[in-house]
Amino acid sequence: MLNSASNLNVVLFFALGSGIFALLGFKFWMIKSNPFKNFGIGLAMIGLAFLGWGAIVAMRPEDLANMMALAILPFVLGFIFLVRAATFNWKKSNQTLILVIALAFLALLFTLRTWVYPSEPGFSENGLLYFNANNIVLLMYVLAFAGAFMPALHVVTSRITVWRQAALGRIFFNLIVLGGVILMVSLDDEMQTLNSLILGTGFIGLLANFGFGKIEVESE
């Protein structure tokens, strides 16, 4: 149920992002081969995180910190699948090493945000949701998001055979990464309003580029 203090525009924004992430995740997953399958699962997990944040804005739960922690879990799972997409053609031993490093990074991030520097999420007067995390934790969030997304994006788009589709995919996904970083770190309502235009452009661009046709990729 929508709380009377909720910002409907913010709820709709997160719902839009969640839906487009889910659609694109399904389309990449349907290719049924890697790196596309893992990339698709990673996108879907990020979409689930967006859905969780949208639900939090809509309901404004009293136990906000724990609800935010739950909403972060799909983001963490998405990170793992993006790492797997980025390293899909590496030697098995190197894949295992990178995965172990990624899991250790996530364990450290969880420890820091939960016990060492507890996050204090909250809402602005305009109903915008903020992570309010420690700077070290925010930096680790950014490294996890951009550090996994960008290599996976490079690997995936380099295997898309239609030049226009690959080039536009890089452009609009880069807007999502930029906007995602701003979403996590900025505590300014005006900046976040401008950022919604960046993310919105990225989402609509991705929908137009990938949402209505076949994603043409290299054959096995």
N, C-alpha and C positions, 0 to 999 in steps of 0.2 A: 504494500500500500504506500502511496506517495505521501510523505510527510508534508505538512502544511508549510514548513520552512524550507523545503527543498527547492533548488533551482532547476526548473523543468528543462531549460536549455542545456544544462550540464548533463542531466540524465539522458536526454536525447542524443547528445554528442557521444557519450560513452556507448550508448546502444548502437549508434551508427558505426562507430569504430569496431565494436565487437562483432557486428553482423558482417562487415566487410572482411575483417580478419578471418572469420569463420568460413566465409564463402571462398576466399582465396586459399585458405588452408586446405579446404576440401578439393579444390581444383588441382592444386599441386600434389596432394596426396593421391588423387585418382590417377596420376601418371604411373604410379605403382613401381617406380624404380628410384633409386637414390642417385643424387642428393635430393631429388624433388620430394620424395615421400617424407623424409625427416624434416625438410624445410616446411612442408605443409603442416605437419604436426606441430612444429614450433610456432607457426603463425596462429594455428587454432588455439594453442595454449595462451598466447598473448591476448587473443580475442576473449578467452575466458576470464583473464585478469581484468580486461576492460569491462566485461559484464559485471564482475564483482564490484569494481569501483563504482559503476553506475548504480548498482543496487544499494551500495552504501550511501551515495548521495541522495537516492530516493527515500531511503528509510531512516537515515540519520540515527543509527543504533547507539545506545548508551555505551556499550562496550566497543568503542570505536577502534582502539588499538588492536584488540584481538581479531576483529573483523578485517582490518587492513592486513594483518599478518596472514589470515586465511586467503585473502584475495591475491596476495603476493605469490602464493604457492604455485599456481599455474604459470606465472611469469618465470619462476625458477625452473619448472619442468621444460618450458619453452626454450630456456637458455641451453639446457642439455641437448635437446634435439637440434638446435641451431649449430652447436659445436659438432655434433655428429654429421650434420650436413656439410659443414665446412671441411671436414677431414675424411670424407667418405672414401676417397681414393688413396689415402695414406697407407703405409704398411701397418699391419695389425698391431705390432708392438708400439708404434708411434701413436696410433689411435688410442690405445689403452693408456699410454702415458698422459696424453692431453686430457682424456676423460678423467683420470685420477686427479690431475691438477685442477680441472674445472670443479670437481666435486669438493676438493679441499677448499677452493676459493669460496664456494657456496656455503660450506660449513662455517668458515671464518666470518662470512657476511652475516649468517644467521646468528652466530654467537655475539657479534658486535652489536647488531640492531636490537637483539632481544635482552641482553644482560649488561653489556659494557656501556653502550650508548643507546638506551631505549628510545625508539621513535615516539613522537607525540603528535600524531596526525590530528588535523582539525579542519574547520571550515572558516572561510573568510566571511565578512559581512554580506557579500554578494552570493554566498552559497557555493563557492568554489572549494574543491577538496585539495588539501595540501598534505604532503608526506611529513613535513617538519622533522626530517631526519638529520642526524649529525652529519657534518661535512664529509667525514671519512666514509660513513655509510653511503652517503649520496654518491661519492666518487666511485665506490664499489658497485653501486647500482648501475651507474653510467657505463663503467667498464664491462659489466656483465651484459648489458643490453647492446651497446654499440660494438663492443669487442667480439661478441658472438654473431651479431646480425650482419655486420659488414662483410666479414670473410665468407659467411654462408651465402649472402647475396651475390658476391662476386662469383663464387663457384656455380651457383644456380643460373645466373643470367648469362654466364659464358657458355652455357650449354643450351640456351634458347636460340633456335636457328633463324628466327625472323628478326632482322636487325632492329627494326622499329620497336618491336615488342620488348626486346632486351634493353634497348637504350632508354625507352620510356619507363620500363620497370625499374631500372637503376635510379632514374631521376625521382620518381614518386616514392620509392622505398627510402631513398636518402632524405626526402622531406619528412617521412614518418620517423626516421631515426633522429633527425634534428629536433622535430617537435616533441618526440618522446623524452629526449634529454631535458628540454626546457620544461616539460610537464613535471618532471621529477625534481628539478632543482630550483625553479623560480617560485618566489612567494609574493609575487606582485600580480594583482588582478588584471591590470591593464596589459601586462606582458602576456598573461595567460589567455586573455581575450584575443590578442593578436596571434598568439600561438595556435588558437583554435582554427584560425584561417590557414595557417601552414599545414596543420594536420588534416583539416578538411580538404584542402587542395590535394594532398597526398592520397587520402582515401578515395576521393572521387576519381582522381587520375588513375589509380590502380584498378578501380572498378571498371572504368572505361577501357583500360588497356587489356585486362585479363578476364574481366567478369562475363563477357558476352560471346567469347569465341574460344577456340581451342588453343592451348599453349603449345606451340610447336617446339619440340626439343630434339636433340640428337638421338638417333636410334642406337640401340645397344650394339 
